[in-house]
Amino acid sequence: MISSATHDGAATQSRSHDRLRILVMSPGLPYPPIWGFGIRVNQFLRLLARVHDVTLLTYEEPDEAEKVTAVRQLGVDVQTVPRPK
């Protein structure tokens, strides 16, 4: 818990249940982060997941199970939809 003083000196508490639930939608998995868009989304997810509950909704190709696992290791809930043909 983080405590901070208000203008009248009273302490306020910031609790862990104040985490935001954030949905990030991406046209593809941002892994491996080796190109501009992937690097940006990967870093967004990594940093947001430290303090919020983050879900990534993205398309998945049949051979991308390892990529999904890697993004989940960032602390992100990954929900995928098969990419339309």
N, C-alpha and C positions, 0 to 999 in steps of 0.2 A: 504494500500500500504506500502511496505517496501522499505526503501531507504538505499542505501549503497554507500560508496565512492570507486571510482576506483583509480588506481595507480597515476593518474594525478590530483586527487582531485575532479573530476566531479562526480556529484550524478547520480545514475541510479535508475530506478524505477522497482519494480517487481509488476505486476498487477494481479488481480484476474483472468483475462482471460488467464493467463499462466498455469492454471490447466491442468494436464494430464488427458486423458481419459484412464482408466485402465480396462481391462477385466481379471477377475479371473475365471478360470474354475475349478470346483471341482466335484468329483464323487458323492457327497452328501451334503446336507445342514449342515453347521457347527453350528447347534443349536439343543439342548442346548450344550454349550461348556463344555462337561464333560469327554472328552477323548482327548488324545494327538493331533491328527490331527485336530479335531474340534476346540480345543482351539487355536491352531496355526493359522488356517484359519480365525477364528472369530476375533482374535486380529489383524491380517493383515488387514482385511476388516475395522475394527473399526478405526485403525490408518490411513490407506490410505484415507478413506472417509473424514477425517478431512480437508485434503488439496487438494484432487483430486476427479474427478468424477469416481466412481467405479461401475462397473457392475459385478454381479456374474451370471455365467451361470452354471446351475447344474441340475441334475436329481431330480425329485420330485415324492414321493409316493402319492397316493390319499388322505391320511389323514394328510398331512404336511402343510396345509394352515396356521396354527398358527406359525409354524417355519419360513415360508416365511415372515410373518408379522414381526416377531421378528428381522430377519436379515434386513429387510427394515428400521426398526427403528434405525439402526446404520448409516443410510444415504446412504445405498447401493441400487442400482437398481438391483432387482433380476429377472432374466429371467429363467424360468424352462422348462424342457422337460420331458414328462412322461417317467418313467423308463421302458425300454423294458422288456418283460416277458420272 
